[in-house]
Amino acid sequence: MSEKFNALVANKDEDGNFSVGVEALGLNDLPDENVLIDIDYSTLNYKDGLVVTDQGKVCQKFPMVCGIDLAGTVVESDDPRWKSGDRVLANGYGLSERYWGAYSQKQRINGDFLVRVPENFSNKDAMAIGTAGYTAMLCVNAIRDHGTIVSDGDILVTGSAGGVGSVAILLLSKLGYKVCASTGRPETADYLKSIGASEVISRDELSKKSRPLEKELWAACVDSVGSTTIATSLAQTKYNGIVAACGLAGGADLPSTVLPFILRNVCLQGVDSVMAPMDVRERAWNDLGALLDPIALADVYTVEPLAKVPELGAAILRGEIRGRVVVDVNA
C-alpha cells in the first residue's frame, strides 16, 4: 500500500455541487510531473479564497488540489536542474487552476515552475511572503524601474492591511520611501505604522467617484484594489508618476479617463505574478532575500493548519485577514 498523505481537494459532482475538504491521497494519485516535493508550507492569497469558495470560476478541472504557493524540499527529480534535498518554492503558473496545487503534504510539480528558496529564508519565511509578497516585490520593482526616487514624494499603498499591501510597505520603507497606507480598517492603523507606514488614510478617501484630475499627491502607487480606488489614485498621481496595478479586491472596473495619461504623463503598469517570466521571478525573489529581514517579516504573518483553509478563504474575501497567513500543511 502506498504512503498516504493529506491534501485539500475541491470537487464538483455531476449536478455541479461544489465541495472542498481534506482527503487522504497516495503517490499514485499525483500528476505525472517531473519533480516530487515534500511540502512544508503553503499560504493564503485572495485567489486561494476564490478557489476554496468556488467564486470566480478559477478551477478549470476537478478534482483539484487547491493552493497556488508552496515551499518544500525535493524528494525525487527527473529534471537535471533539481536534485534531492534542494529547497524550492513555486508561485502561480496555473497551480490550483490547471495543475494540482500546494495544499498537500506532497506534490509533483513541473521543474519549470520552481525557484530556489533564498538562502536567508526558511521555507516558512518564503511562504510568509508567498504570491502576495512576491507580487508586492514586482510592484516595487516596477516603481524603481520607472525611475521613481525617494525625493519624488510619497508612495500610496492601497489595500494596505492585506498581504500585498503589508509586504509592499515593508519593502518601500526599507528602501527609504515615505509610505501612505490606505485601509478600510481603522483598527489596523497601529499595525501599518509598526511595519513602516508614515501615514494612514481611510479607504473612503479613495473609493469614491473622482474628478478626472485631482491634486497631485503621490509619486507612485501600489494598488491591489481596482475600481474607484485605482481611478482616484490615478487622478492624484503626480506628473510622470506610476501606478502599479496588481489586484481587484474592490472590483475589476476602471472608471477613469485618459487625462492622467495624456496631461500628466502618468504610467499605469500592470503587474502579473502568475505567468511572469523566470528571470523576472528570480530577480524578485533575490531582491526579497536582500531587502526583507525575516525577523521583521514575523510581524506580518500567522500560521494556521490545512483544515482551516476553507474558513480562512472565506474570511480573506470578506477583507478580514490582516497581513499574511502561512498554511502548515503538516499540522
QUIMO-V946850 format. One line per field, one symbol per residue. ss: DSSP state (H for helix, E for strand, - for the rest). phi: phi as a letter, one per 40 degrees, with the letter a starting at -180 (. if undefined). burial: I if it has 24 or more other ideal C-beta (glycine too) atoms within 12 Angstrom, else O. A space follows every 50 residues. Layout:
# QUIMO-V946850
ss=???
phi=???
burial=???
This chain:
# QUIMO-V946850
ss=---EEEEEEEEE-----EEEEEEEEEHHH-----EEEEEEEEE--HHHHH HH-----------EE---EEEEEEEEE---------EEEEE---E---E- ---E-EEEE-HHH-EE------HHHHHHHHHHHHHHHHHHHHHHHH---H HH--EEE-----HHHHHHHHHHHH----EEEEE--HHHHHHHHH----EE EEHHH------------EEEEEE--EHHHHHHHHHHEEEEEEEEE----- E-------HHHHH---EEEE-------HHHHHHHHHHHHHH--HHHHHHH EEEEEHHHHHHHHHHHH------EEEEE---
phi=.ccbacacbcbbcccgccaaacbcbbdcccccbcbcbcccababbdcccc ccbgbgfccbabcbcchcbababcbbabbccbbdgccbbabgfgcgbbbd bccacaabbcdcccbccddcbcccddcccfcccccdcdcccccccchcbd cchcbcbcfccccdcccdcdcccccgccbbbbacbdccdcdcccchccab bcdccbcacbcdbbdcbbcaabbbbgfcccccdccbccdgcabcbbaadc hccbcbbccdccbbfcbbbcbbccbddccccccccccccccccdcccccb bbbbcdccddccccccccgbccgbbcbccbc
burial=OOOOIIIIIIIOOOOOOIOIOIIOIOIOOIIOIOIIIIIIIIIIIIIIII IIIIOOOIIOOIIIIIIIIIIIIIIIIOOOOIOOOIIIIIIIIIIIIOII IIIIIIIIIIIOIIIIIIOOIIIIIIIIIIIIIIIIIIIIIIIIOIOIOO OIIIIIIIIIIIIIIIIIIIIIIIIOIIIIIIIIIOOIIOIIOOIIIIII IOIOIIIOOIOOIIOIIIIIIIIIIIIIIIIIIIIIIIOOIIIIIIIIII OOOIOIOOOIIOOIOIIIIIIOIIOIOOOIIIIIIOIIIOIIOIOIIOII IIIIIIOIIIIIIIIIIOIOIIIIIIIIIIO
